[in-house]
Amino acid sequence: MPTYSRHIKIGLARRATSQRHATGSSDRDLEYNTPPLGDTSPYPIFFRAGAALPTGTSVAYVQKIRAAGGFKRYEQSHLNALVASFAPKLSHVLPPELVRRVIEYAFHVGDY
């Protein structure tokens, strides 16, 4: 396992443990294992790893994903919107299929 992955997992575990003790929640409760608004949200990391969407949440990001029909669909719609926006601007430099690939790597597709 690459070192950075191990550090991310350790950091998330420590944050989850400290918040669990502060709130009395369980390990599996995604609502309490996420940072407060204003911090970088770990939601995309959890959803990419296959975590279930939390129910009864008022977090706008989670509601957008639920409305799209799941994280993969939300990620694809976000990518399609970015490609539609950037393809005309980059068409003189790159073919459309490469514009899509560049956007996949340049932006955090699905994270917003």
SVG drawing of the C-alpha trace seen along z (x, -y; Angstrom):
<svg xmlns="http://www.w3.org/2000/svg" viewBox="-34 -29 39 31">
<polyline fill="none" stroke="black" stroke-width="0.4" points="0.0,0.0 1.4,-3.4 2.5,-5.6 0.0,-8.4 -3.0,-6.0 -1.9,-4.7 -1.5,-8.3 -5.0,-9.2 -6.5,-6.2 -4.7,-6.8 -5.8,-10.5 -9.5,-9.6 -9.4,-6.9 -8.0,-9.4 -10.6,-12.1 -13.4,-9.6 -12.3,-8.2 -12.0,-11.7 -15.4,-12.7 -17.0,-9.4 -15.8,-10.0 -17.0,-13.6 -20.5,-12.7 -21.0,-9.1 -21.6,-7.9 -20.6,-4.6 -17.8,-3.9 -20.2,-3.3 -22.1,-6.6 -20.9,-8.7 -22.7,-11.8 -20.4,-12.0 -17.2,-10.9 -17.1,-13.9 -15.6,-17.3 -17.8,-20.4 -18.6,-22.7 -15.7,-24.8 -13.2,-21.9 -12.3,-19.7 -15.1,-17.1 -14.1,-13.4 -17.5,-12.5 -16.0,-12.0 -13.3,-9.7 -15.9,-7.6 -18.3,-7.5 -15.6,-6.5 -14.7,-3.7 -18.3,-2.5 -19.8,-3.9 -23.6,-4.1 -25.3,-7.5 -26.4,-8.6 -30.1,-8.9 -31.9,-11.9 -29.0,-14.3 -29.3,-18.0 -25.9,-18.2 -26.5,-19.7 -23.7,-17.6 -25.2,-14.4 -28.7,-15.5 -27.3,-16.2 -25.8,-12.8 -29.0,-11.2 -31.0,-13.2 -28.5,-12.0 -29.1,-8.4 -25.8,-7.6 -22.2,-8.8 -21.1,-7.3 -24.0,-9.0 -23.3,-12.3 -19.6,-12.0 -20.5,-11.4 -22.9,-14.3 -20.3,-16.6 -17.7,-15.4 -20.2,-15.9 -20.9,-19.4 -17.3,-20.3 -16.5,-18.7 -19.4,-20.7 -17.9,-23.9 -14.3,-23.3 -14.5,-21.4 -15.2,-24.5 -12.4,-26.4 -9.8,-23.6 -11.0,-22.3 -8.2,-24.0 -5.6,-22.3 -7.1,-18.9 -9.6,-16.5 -12.8,-16.1 -11.9,-12.6 -8.6,-14.0 -10.4,-17.1 -12.5,-14.6 -9.4,-12.8 -7.6,-16.1 -10.7,-17.2 -10.8,-13.8 -7.3,-14.4 -7.3,-18.2 -10.5,-18.5 -11.9,-16.7 -14.8,-15.4 -17.7,-14.6 -16.3,-16.3 -18.5,-19.4"/>
</svg>
